[in-house]
Amino acid sequence: MSVREFATQHGLDAQRLYRWRAGLGRAAGAAASAFVEIKPATRPVIEVALRSGHVVSVPDGFSEETLRRVVAVLEGQVERC
């Protein structure tokens, strides 16, 4: 995909991408001027729907005590901090 096509698809200014590419090329040599797609790592997430209508997304390895406190606040069981 060309820089212009990518910019159009993502609502970006093509000239800005060209400037970034030129700057990267000067900073790290010609090989650095190629764009490479980077996908963020995904972690398992649990979504908890509360009676109040709030939805809390909880990452793997969450603190149970912190979740209890957040749920209590959202459900109106304790004063907000």
Distance bins in CASP14 RR format, pairs under 12 A and 6 or more apart:
PFRMAT RR
TARGET T0000
AUTHOR 0000-0000-0000
RMODE 2
METHOD distances of the structure
MODEL  1
1 7 0 0 0 0 1 0 0 0 0 0 0
1 8 0 0 0 0 1 0 0 0 0 0 0
1 9 1 0 0 1 0 0 0 0 0 0 0
1 10 0 0 0 0 0 1 0 0 0 0 0
1 14 0 0 0 0 0 1 0 0 0 0 0
1 17 0 0 0 0 0 1 0 0 0 0 0
1 35 0 0 0 0 1 0 0 0 0 0 0
1 37 0 0 0 0 1 0 0 0 0 0 0
2 8 0 0 0 0 1 0 0 0 0 0 0
2 9 0 0 0 0 0 1 0 0 0 0 0
2 14 0 0 0 0 1 0 0 0 0 0 0
2 17 0 0 0 0 0 1 0 0 0 0 0
2 18 0 0 0 0 0 1 0 0 0 0 0
2 21 0 0 0 0 0 1 0 0 0 0 0
2 35 0 0 0 0 0 1 0 0 0 0 0
3 9 0 0 0 0 0 1 0 0 0 0 0
3 10 0 0 0 0 0 1 0 0 0 0 0
3 12 0 0 0 0 1 0 0 0 0 0 0
3 13 0 0 0 0 0 1 0 0 0 0 0
3 14 1 0 1 0 0 0 0 0 0 0 0
3 15 0 0 0 0 1 0 0 0 0 0 0
3 16 0 0 0 0 1 0 0 0 0 0 0
3 17 1 0 1 0 0 0 0 0 0 0 0
3 18 1 0 0 1 0 0 0 0 0 0 0
3 19 0 0 0 0 0 1 0 0 0 0 0
3 20 0 0 0 0 1 0 0 0 0 0 0
3 21 1 0 0 1 0 0 0 0 0 0 0
3 22 0 0 0 0 0 1 0 0 0 0 0
3 33 0 0 0 0 0 1 0 0 0 0 0
3 34 0 0 0 0 0 1 0 0 0 0 0
3 35 1 0 0 1 0 0 0 0 0 0 0
4 10 0 0 0 0 0 1 0 0 0 0 0
4 11 0 0 0 0 0 1 0 0 0 0 0
4 12 0 0 0 0 1 0 0 0 0 0 0
4 13 0 0 0 0 0 1 0 0 0 0 0
4 14 1 0 1 0 0 0 0 0 0 0 0
4 15 0 0 0 0 1 0 0 0 0 0 0
4 16 0 0 0 0 0 1 0 0 0 0 0
4 17 0 0 0 0 1 0 0 0 0 0 0
4 18 0 0 0 0 1 0 0 0 0 0 0
5 11 0 0 0 0 0 1 0 0 0 0 0
5 12 0 0 0 0 0 1 0 0 0 0 0
5 14 0 0 0 0 1 0 0 0 0 0 0
5 17 0 0 0 0 0 1 0 0 0 0 0
5 35 0 0 0 0 0 1 0 0 0 0 0
6 12 1 0 0 1 0 0 0 0 0 0 0
6 13 0 0 0 0 0 1 0 0 0 0 0
6 14 0 0 0 0 1 0 0 0 0 0 0
6 16 0 0 0 0 0 1 0 0 0 0 0
6 17 1 0 0 1 0 0 0 0 0 0 0
6 18 0 0 0 0 0 1 0 0 0 0 0
6 20 0 0 0 0 0 1 0 0 0 0 0
6 21 0 0 0 0 0 1 0 0 0 0 0
6 35 1 0 0 1 0 0 0 0 0 0 0
6 37 0 0 0 0 1 0 0 0 0 0 0
7 13 1 0 0 1 0 0 0 0 0 0 0
7 14 1 1 0 0 0 0 0 0 0 0 0
7 15 0 0 0 0 1 0 0 0 0 0 0
7 16 1 0 0 1 0 0 0 0 0 0 0
7 17 1 0 1 0 0 0 0 0 0 0 0
7 18 0 0 0 0 1 0 0 0 0 0 0
7 19 0 0 0 0 0 1 0 0 0 0 0
7 20 0 0 0 0 0 1 0 0 0 0 0
7 21 0 0 0 0 0 1 0 0 0 0 0
7 35 0 0 0 0 0 1 0 0 0 0 0
8 14 1 0 0 1 0 0 0 0 0 0 0
8 17 0 0 0 0 0 1 0 0 0 0 0
9 17 0 0 0 0 0 1 0 0 0 0 0
10 16 0 0 0 0 0 1 0 0 0 0 0
10 17 0 0 0 0 1 0 0 0 0 0 0
10 35 0 0 0 0 0 1 0 0 0 0 0
10 37 0 0 0 0 0 1 0 0 0 0 0
11 17 0 0 0 0 0 1 0 0 0 0 0
12 18 0 0 0 0 0 1 0 0 0 0 0
12 19 0 0 0 0 0 1 0 0 0 0 0
12 20 0 0 0 0 0 1 0 0 0 0 0
12 35 0 0 0 0 0 1 0 0 0 0 0
13 19 0 0 0 0 1 0 0 0 0 0 0
13 20 0 0 0 0 0 1 0 0 0 0 0
14 20 0 0 0 0 0 1 0 0 0 0 0
14 21 0 0 0 0 0 1 0 0 0 0 0
15 21 0 0 0 0 0 1 0 0 0 0 0
15 22 0 0 0 0 0 1 0 0 0 0 0
16 22 0 0 0 0 0 1 0 0 0 0 0
16 23 0 0 0 0 0 1 0 0 0 0 0
17 23 0 0 0 0 0 1 0 0 0 0 0
17 24 0 0 0 0 0 1 0 0 0 0 0
17 33 0 0 0 0 0 1 0 0 0 0 0
17 35 0 0 0 0 1 0 0 0 0 0 0
18 24 0 0 0 0 0 1 0 0 0 0 0
18 25 0 0 0 0 0 1 0 0 0 0 0
18 33 0 0 0 0 0 1 0 0 0 0 0
18 35 0 0 0 0 0 1 0 0 0 0 0
19 25 0 0 0 0 0 1 0 0 0 0 0
19 26 0 0 0 0 0 1 0 0 0 0 0
19 33 0 0 0 0 0 1 0 0 0 0 0
20 26 0 0 0 0 0 1 0 0 0 0 0
20 27 0 0 0 0 0 1 0 0 0 0 0
20 32 0 0 0 0 0 1 0 0 0 0 0
20 33 0 0 0 0 1 0 0 0 0 0 0
20 35 0 0 0 0 1 0 0 0 0 0 0
21 27 0 0 0 0 0 1 0 0 0 0 0
21 28 0 0 0 0 0 1 0 0 0 0 0
21 29 0 0 0 0 0 1 0 0 0 0 0
21 30 0 0 0 0 0 1 0 0 0 0 0
21 32 0 0 0 0 1 0 0 0 0 0 0
21 33 1 0 1 0 0 0 0 0 0 0 0
21 34 0 0 0 0 1 0 0 0 0 0 0
21 35 1 0 0 1 0 0 0 0 0 0 0
21 36 0 0 0 0 0 1 0 0 0 0 0
22 28 0 0 0 0 0 1 0 0 0 0 0
22 29 0 0 0 0 0 1 0 0 0 0 0
22 30 0 0 0 0 0 1 0 0 0 0 0
22 32 0 0 0 0 0 1 0 0 0 0 0
22 33 1 0 0 1 0 0 0 0 0 0 0
23 29 0 0 0 0 1 0 0 0 0 0 0
23 30 0 0 0 0 0 1 0 0 0 0 0
23 32 0 0 0 0 1 0 0 0 0 0 0
23 33 0 0 0 0 1 0 0 0 0 0 0
24 30 0 0 0 0 1 0 0 0 0 0 0
24 31 0 0 0 0 1 0 0 0 0 0 0
24 32 1 0 1 0 0 0 0 0 0 0 0
24 33 1 0 1 0 0 0 0 0 0 0 0
24 34 0 0 0 0 1 0 0 0 0 0 0
24 35 0 0 0 0 1 0 0 0 0 0 0
24 36 0 0 0 0 0 1 0 0 0 0 0
25 31 0 0 0 0 1 0 0 0 0 0 0
25 32 1 0 1 0 0 0 0 0 0 0 0
25 33 1 0 1 0 0 0 0 0 0 0 0
25 34 0 0 0 0 1 0 0 0 0 0 0
25 35 0 0 0 0 0 1 0 0 0 0 0
26 32 0 0 0 0 1 0 0 0 0 0 0
26 33 0 0 0 0 1 0 0 0 0 0 0
27 33 0 0 0 0 1 0 0 0 0 0 0
28 34 0 0 0 0 0 1 0 0 0 0 0
41 59 0 0 0 0 0 1 0 0 0 0 0
41 60 0 0 0 0 0 1 0 0 0 0 0
42 59 0 0 0 0 0 1 0 0 0 0 0
42 60 0 0 0 0 0 1 0 0 0 0 0
43 57 0 0 0 0 0 1 0 0 0 0 0
43 58 0 0 0 0 0 1 0 0 0 0 0
43 59 1 0 1 0 0 0 0 0 0 0 0
43 60 1 0 1 0 0 0 0 0 0 0 0
43 61 0 0 0 0 1 0 0 0 0 0 0
43 62 0 0 0 0 0 1 0 0 0 0 0
44 57 0 0 0 0 0 1 0 0 0 0 0
44 58 0 0 0 0 1 0 0 0 0 0 0
44 59 1 0 0 1 0 0 0 0 0 0 0
44 60 1 0 1 0 0 0 0 0 0 0 0
44 61 0 0 0 0 1 0 0 0 0 0 0
44 62 0 0 0 0 0 1 0 0 0 0 0
45 55 0 0 0 0 0 1 0 0 0 0 0
45 56 0 0 0 0 0 1 0 0 0 0 0
45 57 1 0 1 0 0 0 0 0 0 0 0
45 58 1 0 0 1 0 0 0 0 0 0 0
45 59 1 0 1 0 0 0 0 0 0 0 0
45 60 1 0 0 1 0 0 0 0 0 0 0
45 61 0 0 0 0 0 1 0 0 0 0 0
45 62 0 0 0 0 1 0 0 0 0 0 0
46 55 0 0 0 0 0 1 0 0 0 0 0
46 56 0 0 0 0 1 0 0 0 0 0 0
46 57 1 0 0 1 0 0 0 0 0 0 0
46 58 1 0 1 0 0 0 0 0 0 0 0
46 59 0 0 0 0 1 0 0 0 0 0 0
46 60 1 0 0 1 0 0 0 0 0 0 0
46 61 0 0 0 0 1 0 0 0 0 0 0
46 62 0 0 0 0 1 0 0 0 0 0 0
46 64 0 0 0 0 0 1 0 0 0 0 0
46 67 0 0 0 0 1 0 0 0 0 0 0
47 53 0 0 0 0 0 1 0 0 0 0 0
47 54 0 0 0 0 0 1 0 0 0 0 0
47 55 1 0 1 0 0 0 0 0 0 0 0
47 56 1 0 0 1 0 0 0 0 0 0 0
47 57 1 0 1 0 0 0 0 0 0 0 0
47 58 1 0 0 1 0 0 0 0 0 0 0
47 59 0 0 0 0 0 1 0 0 0 0 0
48 54 0 0 0 0 1 0 0 0 0 0 0
48 55 1 0 0 1 0 0 0 0 0 0 0
48 56 1 0 1 0 0 0 0 0 0 0 0
48 57 0 0 0 0 1 0 0 0 0 0 0
48 58 1 0 0 1 0 0 0 0 0 0 0
48 59 0 0 0 0 0 1 0 0 0 0 0
48 62 0 0 0 0 0 1 0 0 0 0 0
48 64 0 0 0 0 0 1 0 0 0 0 0
48 67 1 0 0 1 0 0 0 0 0 0 0
48 68 0 0 0 0 0 1 0 0 0 0 0
48 70 0 0 0 0 1 0 0 0 0 0 0
48 71 1 0 0 1 0 0 0 0 0 0 0
48 74 0 0 0 0 1 0 0 0 0 0 0
48 75 0 0 0 0 0 1 0 0 0 0 0
49 55 1 0 1 0 0 0 0 0 0 0 0
49 56 0 0 0 0 1 0 0 0 0 0 0
49 57 0 0 0 0 0 1 0 0 0 0 0
49 58 0 0 0 0 0 1 0 0 0 0 0
49 71 0 0 0 0 0 1 0 0 0 0 0
49 74 0 0 0 0 0 1 0 0 0 0 0
49 75 0 0 0 0 0 1 0 0 0 0 0
50 56 1 0 0 1 0 0 0 0 0 0 0
50 58 0 0 0 0 0 1 0 0 0 0 0
50 67 0 0 0 0 0 1 0 0 0 0 0
50 70 0 0 0 0 1 0 0 0 0 0 0
50 71 1 0 0 1 0 0 0 0 0 0 0
50 72 0 0 0 0 0 1 0 0 0 0 0
50 73 0 0 0 0 0 1 0 0 0 0 0
50 74 1 0 1 0 0 0 0 0 0 0 0
50 75 1 0 0 1 0 0 0 0 0 0 0
50 76 0 0 0 0 0 1 0 0 0 0 0
50 77 0 0 0 0 0 1 0 0 0 0 0
51 71 0 0 0 0 1 0 0 0 0 0 0
51 74 0 0 0 0 1 0 0 0 0 0 0
51 75 1 0 0 1 0 0 0 0 0 0 0
51 76 0 0 0 0 0 1 0 0 0 0 0
51 77 0 0 0 0 0 1 0 0 0 0 0
52 70 0 0 0 0 0 1 0 0 0 0 0
52 71 0 0 0 0 1 0 0 0 0 0 0
52 72 0 0 0 0 0 1 0 0 0 0 0
52 73 0 0 0 0 0 1 0 0 0 0 0
52 74 1 0 1 0 0 0 0 0 0 0 0
52 75 1 0 1 0 0 0 0 0 0 0 0
52 76 1 0 0 1 0 0 0 0 0 0 0
52 77 0 0 0 0 0 1 0 0 0 0 0
53 71 0 0 0 0 0 1 0 0 0 0 0
53 74 0 0 0 0 1 0 0 0 0 0 0
53 75 0 0 0 0 1 0 0 0 0 0 0
53 76 0 0 0 0 0 1 0 0 0 0 0
54 70 0 0 0 0 1 0 0 0 0 0 0
54 71 0 0 0 0 1 0 0 0 0 0 0
54 72 0 0 0 0 0 1 0 0 0 0 0
54 73 0 0 0 0 1 0 0 0 0 0 0
54 74 1 0 1 0 0 0 0 0 0 0 0
54 75 0 0 0 0 1 0 0 0 0 0 0
54 76 0 0 0 0 0 1 0 0 0 0 0
55 70 0 0 0 0 0 1 0 0 0 0 0
55 71 0 0 0 0 0 1 0 0 0 0 0
55 74 0 0 0 0 1 0 0 0 0 0 0
56 62 0 0 0 0 1 0 0 0 0 0 0
56 66 0 0 0 0 0 1 0 0 0 0 0
56 67 1 0 0 1 0 0 0 0 0 0 0
56 68 0 0 0 0 0 1 0 0 0 0 0
56 69 0 0 0 0 0 1 0 0 0 0 0
56 70 1 0 0 1 0 0 0 0 0 0 0
56 71 1 0 0 1 0 0 0 0 0 0 0
56 72 0 0 0 0 0 1 0 0 0 0 0
56 73 0 0 0 0 0 1 0 0 0 0 0
56 74 1 0 0 1 0 0 0 0 0 0 0
56 75 0 0 0 0 0 1 0 0 0 0 0
57 67 0 0 0 0 0 1 0 0 0 0 0
57 70 0 0 0 0 0 1 0 0 0 0 0
58 64 0 0 0 0 1 0 0 0 0 0 0
58 66 0 0 0 0 1 0 0 0 0 0 0
58 67 1 0 0 1 0 0 0 0 0 0 0
58 68 0 0 0 0 0 1 0 0 0 0 0
58 70 0 0 0 0 1 0 0 0 0 0 0
58 71 0 0 0 0 0 1 0 0 0 0 0
59 66 0 0 0 0 0 1 0 0 0 0 0
59 67 0 0 0 0 0 1 0 0 0 0 0
61 67 0 0 0 0 0 1 0 0 0 0 0
62 68 0 0 0 0 0 1 0 0 0 0 0
62 69 0 0 0 0 0 1 0 0 0 0 0
62 70 0 0 0 0 1 0 0 0 0 0 0
62 71 0 0 0 0 0 1 0 0 0 0 0
63 69 0 0 0 0 1 0 0 0 0 0 0
63 70 0 0 0 0 1 0 0 0 0 0 0
64 70 0 0 0 0 0 1 0 0 0 0 0
64 71 0 0 0 0 0 1 0 0 0 0 0
65 71 0 0 0 0 0 1 0 0 0 0 0
65 72 0 0 0 0 0 1 0 0 0 0 0
66 72 0 0 0 0 0 1 0 0 0 0 0
66 73 0 0 0 0 0 1 0 0 0 0 0
67 73 0 0 0 0 0 1 0 0 0 0 0
67 74 0 0 0 0 0 1 0 0 0 0 0
68 74 0 0 0 0 0 1 0 0 0 0 0
68 75 0 0 0 0 0 1 0 0 0 0 0
68 77 0 0 0 0 1 0 0 0 0 0 0
68 78 0 0 0 0 0 1 0 0 0 0 0
69 75 0 0 0 0 0 1 0 0 0 0 0
69 76 0 0 0 0 0 1 0 0 0 0 0
69 77 0 0 0 0 1 0 0 0 0 0 0
69 78 1 0 0 1 0 0 0 0 0 0 0
69 79 0 0 0 0 0 1 0 0 0 0 0
69 80 0 0 0 0 0 1 0 0 0 0 0
69 81 0 0 0 0 1 0 0 0 0 0 0
70 76 0 0 0 0 0 1 0 0 0 0 0
70 77 0 0 0 0 0 1 0 0 0 0 0
70 78 0 0 0 0 0 1 0 0 0 0 0
70 80 0 0 0 0 0 1 0 0 0 0 0
70 81 0 0 0 0 0 1 0 0 0 0 0
71 77 0 0 0 0 1 0 0 0 0 0 0
71 78 0 0 0 0 1 0 0 0 0 0 0
72 78 1 0 1 0 0 0 0 0 0 0 0
72 79 0 0 0 0 1 0 0 0 0 0 0
72 80 0 0 0 0 0 1 0 0 0 0 0
72 81 0 0 0 0 0 1 0 0 0 0 0
73 79 0 0 0 0 1 0 0 0 0 0 0
73 80 1 0 1 0 0 0 0 0 0 0 0
73 81 1 0 0 1 0 0 0 0 0 0 0
74 80 0 0 0 0 1 0 0 0 0 0 0
END
